Amino acid sequence: MKIDILAVGIHPDDVELSASGTLLRHAAGGKSFGILDLSRGELGTRGTAEIRAQEAAESSRILGASFREQLDVADGFFTHHPDNWMQIVRIIRMYRPEIVLCNAIDDRHPDHGRAAKMTADACFYAGLKRIETFEGEVPQEPWRPKAVYHYIQDRQLTPDFVVDITPWFDQKMQSILAFRSQFFDPNDASGEPSTPISGKEFLDFMHAKARVFGRPIQAEFAEGFMFSRTPGVENLFDLR
């Protein structure tokens, strides 16, 4: 299966929080996308890795992802090591995305910046023919995505560009709330401890952040991204 966009996150729900509206917008325009979770999120304060896997599957259904893959990179303890980035290389070569969206370059959670670097590097390594990977016993062909964009997460970084997600914002929020163990649920009686993302105020923050990103382009809601390299523009009139 070849896809147009691969969205990568070190934790299940990273993609939903910061890039799902953009995926929905492009899917509405006929583009295909898949999601790759690098870890199982086993260090999360609330829920379990098994619960989060079930929630991720439900979120993928809401978004209409072509697939969702989950690696077993150690949450919190991973390093930029070939054992880890070679797994990402195999996925890139398997699905051959034109664009990769991945974690924030810098963020409150230290995993995010480290995963951003590791994923961007894996995109480069995936294009080197002397790095050999296999799908079963079949050698994989090299493949390098045309572009890598980093979505913005908790820290309010200045985006290089924003994407209007206004018509898809409600569906984005539905995909986030599929992670019921992590986010605010007024009917929650689990007794799980509170975290910085488990209260209603975090959902309010998500609305406010999307409005801030949308304001410069006169959109109600948007998502922000940063470049890993200087892009080229085909047509100045495509810029908004």
C-alpha positions in Angstrom: 0.0 0.0 0.0 1.3 3.4 -1.0 0.0 6.4 1.0 0.3 10.2 0.6 0.9 11.1 4.2 2.4 9.2 7.2 1.7 10.8 10.6 4.2 9.7 13.3 4.0 10.2 17.0 6.1 8.8 19.8 2.9 8.4 21.9 -0.5 7.2 21.0 -2.7 10.4 20.8 0.2 12.7 19.7 -1.1 12.7 16.1 -4.7 13.3 17.1 -3.8 16.2 19.3 -1.7 18.1 16.8 -2.2 16.9 13.2 -5.5 15.1 12.9 -7.4 18.1 11.5 -4.8 18.4 8.8 -5.1 14.7 8.0 -8.9 15.0 7.7 -8.6 18.0 5.4 -6.3 16.2 3.0 -8.4 13.0 3.2 -11.4 15.1 2.1 -9.3 16.2 -0.9 -8.6 12.6 -1.9 -5.3 12.0 -0.2 -4.5 8.8 1.8 -2.9 8.7 5.2 -1.7 6.3 7.9 -0.6 6.7 11.5 2.5 5.3 13.2 2.8 5.2 17.0 6.5 4.7 17.9 5.8 3.6 21.5 2.9 2.0 23.4 2.8 4.9 25.8 3.5 2.6 28.7 4.8 5.3 31.0 1.5 7.2 30.9 0.1 8.0 34.4 -3.4 7.1 33.4 -4.6 3.9 31.7 -2.4 1.1 30.4 -0.6 0.4 27.1 -3.3 -2.2 26.3 -6.2 0.4 27.0 -4.4 3.0 24.9 -4.0 0.5 22.0 -7.8 0.0 22.0 -8.4 3.7 22.2 -6.0 4.3 19.3 -7.9 1.8 17.2 -11.2 3.6 17.9 -9.6 7.0 17.1 -8.2 5.6 13.8 -11.8 4.5 12.9 -13.1 8.0 13.6 -10.4 9.6 11.4 -10.6 7.0 8.6 -6.9 6.2 8.6 -5.8 3.7 6.0 -3.8 1.9 8.7 -2.3 2.4 12.2 1.0 0.7 13.0 2.5 0.6 16.5 6.2 -0.1 17.2 7.6 -1.0 20.5 10.2 1.8 21.0 10.7 2.2 24.8 8.5 5.1 26.1 10.8 7.5 27.9 13.9 5.4 27.6 14.5 5.3 23.8 17.7 6.4 22.2 18.6 7.5 18.7 19.9 4.1 17.9 19.7 2.0 14.7 17.5 -0.6 16.6 14.9 2.2 16.8 15.3 4.3 13.7 15.6 1.2 11.4 12.1 0.2 12.5 10.8 3.6 11.2 12.8 3.1 8.0 11.0 -0.2 7.3 7.6 1.5 7.7 8.6 4.4 5.4 9.7 1.9 2.8 6.7 -0.2 3.2 4.1 2.6 2.7 6.2 5.1 0.7 4.7 8.4 1.9 5.2 11.6 0.0 5.0 13.6 3.3 5.8 12.7 6.9 4.3 14.6 9.8 6.0 14.1 13.1 6.6 15.3 16.6 7.5 18.9 17.7 11.1 19.9 17.3 11.0 21.2 21.0 8.4 20.5 23.6 7.5 20.2 27.3 7.8 16.4 27.0 11.4 15.4 26.3 10.3 12.4 24.2 8.8 14.7 21.6 11.9 16.5 20.5 14.0 13.4 20.5 11.4 11.5 18.5 11.2 14.4 16.0 14.9 14.2 15.4 14.9 10.4 15.1 11.9 10.3 12.7 13.4 13.0 10.5 16.7 11.2 10.3 14.9 7.9 9.5 13.3 9.6 6.6 16.8 10.5 5.2 18.2 7.0 5.9 15.2 5.4 4.2 16.5 6.8 0.9 20.0 5.3 1.2 20.2 2.1 -0.9 23.1 0.7 1.1 20.9 0.5 4.2 19.2 -2.9 3.7 15.8 -3.7 5.2 13.4 -6.5 4.5 9.6 -7.1 4.4 9.6 -10.7 5.3 12.4 -12.1 3.2 11.9 -9.6 0.4 14.4 -6.7 0.2 12.7 -3.3 0.4 13.5 -0.6 -2.1 14.8 2.8 -0.8 12.3 5.5 -0.4 12.7 9.1 0.9 9.6 11.3 1.6 9.6 14.6 -0.3 9.0 16.6 2.9 9.0 16.3 6.7 6.9 18.7 8.7 6.8 18.9 12.5 3.5 19.6 14.2 3.4 21.8 17.2 2.4 20.3 20.5 2.3 21.7 24.0 4.7 24.6 23.7 3.4 27.6 21.7 6.1 27.6 19.1 5.9 30.0 16.1 4.6 28.0 13.1 6.2 28.2 9.7 2.7 27.6 8.3 -0.8 26.8 9.4 -3.6 24.6 8.0 -7.2 25.6 8.2 -9.1 22.8 9.9 -12.3 24.6 10.7 -14.7 22.1 9.0 -13.0 19.2 10.6 -12.4 20.5 14.1 -15.3 18.6 15.7 -14.1 15.4 14.2 -10.6 16.1 15.4 -11.9 16.5 18.9 -13.9 13.3 18.7 -10.7 11.4 17.8 -8.9 12.9 20.8 -11.8 12.0 23.1 -11.5 8.4 21.9 -8.6 8.3 24.3 -11.0 8.2 27.3 -8.3 7.1 29.7 -6.2 10.2 29.0 -8.6 13.1 28.6 -11.6 14.7 30.4 -14.7 12.6 30.8 -17.4 14.0 33.0 -18.6 10.5 33.7 -15.2 9.1 34.7 -15.4 7.1 37.9 -12.1 5.3 37.5 -10.3 7.1 40.3 -7.3 7.6 38.1 -4.9 10.5 39.2 -5.2 13.9 37.6 -2.6 14.9 35.0 -2.0 18.2 33.1 -4.1 16.8 30.2 -6.9 15.1 32.1 -9.0 18.1 33.1 -11.6 20.1 31.1 -9.2 23.1 31.0 -6.9 21.1 28.7 -9.8 20.7 26.2 -10.4 24.4 26.5 -6.7 25.0 25.8 -7.0 22.8 22.6 -9.8 25.1 21.4 -7.9 28.2 22.2 -4.7 27.1 20.6 -6.5 26.2 17.3 -8.1 29.6 17.3 -4.7 31.3 17.8 -3.3 29.3 14.9 -6.3 30.2 12.8 -6.4 33.9 13.4 -3.5 35.0 11.1 -5.4 33.4 8.1 -8.8 34.4 9.3 -9.9 30.8 10.0 -11.7 29.8 13.1 -9.4 26.8 13.8 -6.0 25.8 12.4 -3.0 23.5 13.2 0.6 24.8 13.1 3.6 23.1 11.6 7.4 23.8 11.3 9.7 23.0 8.4 12.7 20.7 8.7 14.1 22.4 5.5 13.3 25.5 3.4 10.4 24.7 1.1 9.8 25.7 -2.5 6.5 27.3 -3.6 5.1 26.6 -7.0 2.5 29.4 -7.0 2.4 32.5 -4.8 -1.4 32.5 -5.1 -1.6 29.2 -3.2 -0.4 31.0 -0.1 -3.2 32.4 2.1 
